[in-house]
Amino acid sequence: MAIQVKSSTVQETFNILKNSKDAVMIDVREQAEVDDVAPAVGKFFPMSKINPETFGEDCGVRKDQQIFLFCRSGGRSMRVAQALAECGFQDLTNVTGGILAWQAEGLPLKKS
């Protein structure tokens, strides 16, 4: 049975991350995009470097951990989520709207 990838708005995601000790958000955009603007929460791991088979070790996450995936608008992060689901990750959520929605909602950004 395939794992269902959930979806979450940026505000819902931010609230969960703020109140959870275990949930993590992974930004899968490329370095130049993250250098331009990045959320103040989460980890950065570019899609071009993701190997779903070794993602847990590479990124320091567990297969049963609540993982939110984030990109520019939600397309790339959904593709990564689907690939990770096929490799046994169980609690995957795609952040709809990505950095565009994050900025539009006025959520915290990293200082450049």
C-alpha positions, 0 to 999 in steps of 0.5 A, a space after each residue: 500500500 502506498 503512503 499518502 503524502 499529506 498537504 499543509 499550508 505554510 501557516 499550518 506548517 509553521 504552527 506545527 514546527 513551532 510547537 513540535 520537538 520532533 517535526 522537521 521541514 526540509 527545503 529542497 530548493 537549490 543553493 542559489 534560491 536559498 541564498 536569495 530567501 529562506 524560511 527561518 525554520 527547517 533544514 536545507 537539502 537540495 533536490 539535486 542531491 537527494 537520494 531517497 535510499 540514503 535520505 535519512 542518513 544524509 539529512 539526519 531524519 528518521 523514516 517515522 519522523 514527521 517531515 514537511 517538504 518545502 520548495 518554491 511553490 510546492 511542485 518539487 517538494 511533492 515529487 521528493 515526498 513521493 520518492 521518499 514515500 516509496 522508500 519507506 518514509 511514513 509521515 510526509 507532508 508537502 507544504 503548499 505554496 512554498 516560499 512564495 506563500 511563506 513570504 506572502 503570509 509574512 512568516 519569519 525568514 532567515 536574515 541574509 
